[in-house]
């Protein structure tokens, strides 16, 4: 097939009048009022609301410790730093992820070792992880892609055989559970994202959970310049407290303005998951007769966070490639996303490490075929109906 495929003629009522933005946040009045309260209080940096949000998140996940930071990228970097991972070390992760996963490994001084994914789910392949272990391997970094948990039993078994750490990238997985255990309580450290498109947001933000109190203390200290006292404690009404710099830390702290949003978002997380579950089912029912690849069925005894509903567009079956299909939806007023163009496909990693598409056939195919449809908890039934009509029309139905 050469050139742009001819899109089906658009009948009346299929194109939206107002463009449906992909991943728009669901922000309510409670979040807005809490932010205003923070601005009026004077605590707009790291303060008591961050501490409250950390405790709320810790309780929700069931972890012993939760440390808030300003992004999931910062969370991943800090998790590696406090684990003592650095130059000369290797960390195994998947190629089918956002570049931040691999970038955090690079920033720690270690080398990312990419492996291919499972062809059905897009999740990291434990057998390939096992084959990639070398004497320099220090950690495995699985990614719970789209909200679906990785095969943690298999990965923990590999880690146990070789004495490796498991640092989970749970950017998509706030609500995710695996065999009765919440993600955030399984690996040694788990990193979450509250970016604007995530299931709960603080605008920008992240969290690290761990069962290890020593790691939690280091995380908190490293996140704010290596200082031993938080700013809000130093300047609180109880009197000024001098600080000591224990480590050469970073400026990774979350602010009270961010936490003001997050604490109200977290309170609504389970209701929002139920809403996305309903949308997920509607999509599955509406697209079952189309020549599209739909998300794999859920494995037994897991909770899927329903962060992304990704369909796969095989040009031979659909009649056009993924990018053309996205353009058809865009022309009909429906925004979409790509999650993800694999890490090995980006120029930096290809040039530095010599990665080739043929080394990662499953991830390469996912990266070429996958697009994500709107799945926000804020979607109205009419919005969902518009997405369904547009997808069916783009398929020529």
Buried (B, 14 or more C-beta within 10 A) or exposed (E): EEEEBEBBEEEEEBBBEEEBEBBBBBBEEBBEEBBEEBEEEEBBBBBBBBBBBBEBBBEBBEBEBBBBBBBBBBBBBBBBBBBEBEEEBBBBBBBBBBBBBBBBBBBBEBBBBBBBBBEEBBBBBBEBBBEBBEEEBBBBBBBBBBBBBBBBEBBBEBBEEBEBBBBBBBBBBBBBBBEEBBBBBBBBBBBBBBBBBBBBBBBBBBBBBBBBEEBBBBBBBBBBBBBBBBBBBBBBEEEEEEBEEBBEBBEBBBBBBBBBBBBBBBEBBEEBBEBBEBBBEBBEEBBEEBBBBBBBEEBEEBBBBBBBBBBBBBBEEBBBBBBBBBBBBBEBBBBBBBBBBBBBBBEEBBEEBEBEBEBBEBBBBBBBBBBBBBBBBEBEEEBBEBBBBBBBBBBEE
